[in-house]
Amino acid sequence: MKKFKILLPIFAFAFITLFLSCTNKKNEPSVAGGTSEETNALAGNGILPVIGRDGHSETAFAFNSPSNYIASLEYGRKFSVAVAFEISAWFKIDSLPQKSAMPHNLIGKFNDDSAALPSEFSLALLNGACGTEFPAFAFFLTDEHSAFACEQVVLSKKPVAPGLWTFVEAKWDGHYLTLYQDGVAVAKEERISAGLPYSILPVYLGKSQVSFAIDGLSLNTEAL
């Protein structure tokens, strides 16, 4: 079994260093065994560090419009044929979404060129979609050939508190998909599969109508 792990701010600061020059060259961190320049894996737009959940340090990154995102083909490939994964981060939702039939992606692997958003997974915020009556965290797990559908979602029943840091985690062990909010399991469903499908889709942070900040991102996969 091969294990891969991605951490923010390591993941995001490598991007910031290469594209926005927001950190010093001597502090450039490594990504998957090399710098972002070596892997040529990261791209994005309009991301700046902001004060994180400690209230003092700029450990978080803000996504204030659909044009703000970080994308990684490298880590998209590492989610291919994964037999298990854990995705977690602290989120501060600064603007709750209007009612919509579409999910608002926070972290996901999907084809950005399609209006139907064919995807493999998305940790998202819903408001109106899938019967939600208030903004709530949700996790979609599907495959590269399917659009987001409500039968593919595990949905939190706890409303999102705007302006407050919330820890959200999604775990899949090949048998069960579980969604946690502030350390409490808020949804769990059976999702049996030998592994995620192979694809070259990138992992995206952002690209949604929600204004939010993210801190302490961790993406762990187990692959054949």
N, C-alpha and C positions, 0 to 999 in steps of 0.2 A: 504494500500500500504506500502510495506517495502522499505526503501531506504538504499543503501549501497554506501559508498564512499571510494576510495583508493587514497592515495596521495603519490607521490614521492617528497622528499626523504624518507618519513616514510616507504613506501612499500619496497624500496630497502635497506635502512639502517638496517631494521630488518633482512633482509637476510644477509647483509654484517656482522653484528654483530655476528650472529649465526655461519656462515660458514667460514668467512675469518678473523674474529677478527680485523676488521678495525676501530671499534669504541669501546669506553670504555663501560663496562657493565652498569655503572650507567647511561649512556645516551641512553640505549636501548629503542626505542620507542615502542608503542603499535600498534598492527595490529588487526583490527576487534574485539576489545574488549579484546585482549590478546597478549602476545608476540608471535613471530614466533615459539618459542619452544613449547608454549602451543597449538597453532593451528596446528603445524607440517605441514604447508601449503607451505612453500617456499623452492625452490631448485634452483641450478644454477651453473654456472662455469665461472671463469675468469673475474669477474666484479670488477672494481676498481673505486673509486670516482675521478673525475677530476674537473677542474675549470669550473664553470657554466656560465650562461649568464651574471652574474654581473661582470665577469672578475676578481674576487678576491677570492671567496669562492668555496670550493669543494662540490657544491650542485648537480652536474651532475654525470652521470655514463657513461662510455665508453663501446661500444660493437665493438670490432675490428676484430672479426672473427666469422664464423658460430658456433664455439664452445663456444662463449660468450653468455650467456643468463640468464634470471631470469624466473622461472616458478612458478605458483601458482595454485594448484588444488582448494584451498579454494575460491579464487576469480573466478576461472572458474565456480564453482558451483553457485556463486552469480549472474553470467550472465545468468544462466539457468532460463527459464520462465520470463525473464525480459520483461516488457511491454514498456520500454523506457530506453535510456542510453545517456550519454555524455562522450566522450573520448577526452582528450586534453593533449598536451605536447609541450614543446619547443624542437626542434631538430636542431642539427648541423651535417650536412652530410659532413663527412671528405673525403670520396671517393665515387664518383658517380659510379653506377653499369655499367658494360658492357651490351651491347644489349642482351636481354634474353626474352624468351617466358614466364618466370615464374615471379611472384611477389617476392619482397624482403621484408619480414615481418619486421615491426618495433614494433607493438603491435598487438597481435592476439590471437584468441582462435582456436586451430586446433590440429589435430592428427599428431604429429611429426613422427610417425612410417610409414606414408604412403607417397610414392613418389608423389602422386597426391594431397597431402595436403588437405584432406577433412576438412572443416572448418565451423565455425559459423561466424567469422568476422576477418578481418585483415586490419589494417591501414598500408599501404605498400608503397614502392617506386617502380615505374615501369619505364622501359626503353626498348622499343620495344614491350612489351606486350600490347594488347588491342589497337593497332594502335598508341601508343605513339612514337613520333619522338625525344623526349628528356626526361631526367629523370623528373618524376612528381609524386606528392603525389596522392594516391588513397585509396579508402575505399571499401572493399568487405563485403557484408552482405548476407549470405546464410544460410545453415543449416548443421547439422553434417553429412549428408549423401551425400552432393554435393561437387564436386571439385570446385576450383576457376574457374569462367567463366566470360567473359567480360560483359555479360548481367547482372551480379550481382554487377558491380562496378560503383561507382561515381568517376569521374576523374577530377583532377585539370588541367586547361589549362595553369597554370603558371609554368614555369620551376623552378627547384630547384637551389638555389644559394649555391654552395659548400662553406663550411667554415664559413657560417653565421647562426646565430640562427633564426629559423623560427617557428612561433606558428601555430600549426595545430590542428583542432578540428573537430570531427565527432559527429553529433547529430541524433538520431532517436527517434521519438515520437509515433511510432506505425503506422504512416501514411506516413511521409516523412523522407527521409534520406538526410542530408545536410552536405557538406564538406566545411570547412572554412580554409583559409590560411591568416595568419596575420590579422585576424578579418574580412575578407571579404569573403562572400559566393561565392565559386568558382564552386560549383556543387550542384544540388538539384534534387531528383527524388522521385516519389511516390513509397513507399514500405509498403503496407498495410499488417499487421499481428497482430494477437492477442497477440503474445509474442514470444520470442526466444525459440527454442526447449530445452528440458531438456537433459543434457549430463554431463559427468564427465571429459570432456576435460579441460586441464589447460589453463590459460592465459599465453602467452609467451611474454617477451620482448627480442628482438634480434632473434637469429637463422637465420641469413641472410648473403648474400654475401656483404652487405653494411657495411662500417665502419662509425659509427655515435655515437654521444653523445645525451643523453636525460636529460632534466631538467623539473621540475615542472609538473610531470605527475599527472593527475587527472582522475579517472574512477568513474563515478556515474551511478548507476542503480536504476530503480524502478521495483519492482517485486510484484507479487501477494502474 
